Amino acid sequence: MNKGHAEFVKDFEAFMRGIIIKSISPEDVQTVRRLRAIEGYVDLGMFQEAEEELRDLDPAWFAFHEVSRLRLRVYTGLDLCG
């Protein structure tokens, strides 16, 4: 990266961060928190709690590969424990 390009990027770093932050809705932030909670529950073997969090998740999120994979981990854990 040349020096001119680096300075340009640095000058607009805060501006771009503002755009990214403003483009995330409060609902998206809540969903990310819920997904992290689901991961934590799965890691702790708390599959019932993870499933409860999954039920509250907007079904549109299941289109993402990572969310579907997490969902599979929850249901696999429930099957193994139940």
WOGIDA-V202277 format. One record per helix or strand of 3 or more residues. SS is the DSSP state (H for helix, E for strand). FROM is the first residue (numbers start at 1). TO is the last residue. If there is no record, write none. Layout:
((SS FROM TO) (SS FROM TO))
This chain:
((H 3 22) (H 26 43) (H 47 55) (H 59 63) (H 65 81))
